[in-house]
């Protein structure tokens, strides 16, 4: 991937940002992206950033992808989240036979969504029959395909563990029309992602529309050297950094005009506020630089065929750290903005709720720091979500 391709994708996201930001209220109210925003994302190819070129994709690297997600998140967190999730699911293309990958992703408006859940699976001639319910399917209201992933049991019924230490999972893909979508997404933040539940009953899935997540993949694109979770380690911290960056910019503008109650001068003349703004800038810039460095280093390693545990855990550390630093910045500026920030009309209010939702995600778990610490201390790390 050339630097120009990444720059072009980031500029495209920034070009769409005013339109996406203007749709923010409607996205929140409808709890899904508006048709106009979805159309613009497809026209710009932003759901195809991590697809191979032979499927019409851009083949971006992780560092460039993270910057695109960050630019979208400055406009609207839910939009950035859906684009990140859709691109993460598109990594399935690396497991599928070319004909099947073309069937799923060949349409320029193809979007695959999935989420965790439980299922009953029975092997039958030609494939599987599955019944189950899954949730947190971000972007499912714009999806053309849905997927589900199910632990592969051993003889005792416990999930099998692959050689890399992660659970062995089988993923099933099926058209969205095969499932029933269930409206459950009543939440405080990232409302526009429409991360609803879905279910199927006794659905036949051809074997070629399923794959083991630890199986060999195409080797012509470095992305396929990473675990599926690695995509989210690159993208979701970009959502957090973009939201926090937008909140800091909003607060700086506010600080020049707002004189707090019982004060005699604007917020920007307060020495504490000056310190907080400088520290917030340092936190975001440092977290972003750390994230970009580890993403670039791991991508180079994958391209050279030498991606190892050290690079994977460096990505995990920088990703989780970025989300937590962004949340700290958001907390700081929201509190410093005073009582006015709690009104729904205040631009900080929705962004604060959105970043709270981001920081509740699996990618932000404090346990990830312990996993990396185990590795640094020479212990066996828990690799369940790396």
Secondary structure, 3 states (H helix, E strand, C coil): CCHHHHHHHHHHHHHHHHHHHHCHHHHHHHCCCCHHHHHHHHHCCCCCCCCCHHHCCCCCCHHHHHHHHHHHHHHCHHHHHHHHHHHHHHHHHHCCCHHHHHHHHCCCCCCEEEECEEEEEEEECCEEEEEEEEEEECCHHHCCEEEEEEECECCCCCECECCCCCECEEEEEEEHHHCEEECCCCCCCCHHHCCEEEEEEEEEEEHHHEEECCCCCCCCCHHHHCCHHHHHHHHHHHHHHHHHHHHHHHHHHHHCCCCCCCCCCCHHHCHHHHHHHHHHHHHHHHHHHHHHHHHHHHHHHHHCCCCCHHHHHHHHHHHHHHHHHHHHHHHHHHHHCCHHHHCCCCHHHHHHHHHHHHHCCHHHCCHHHHHHHHHHCCCCCCCCCC
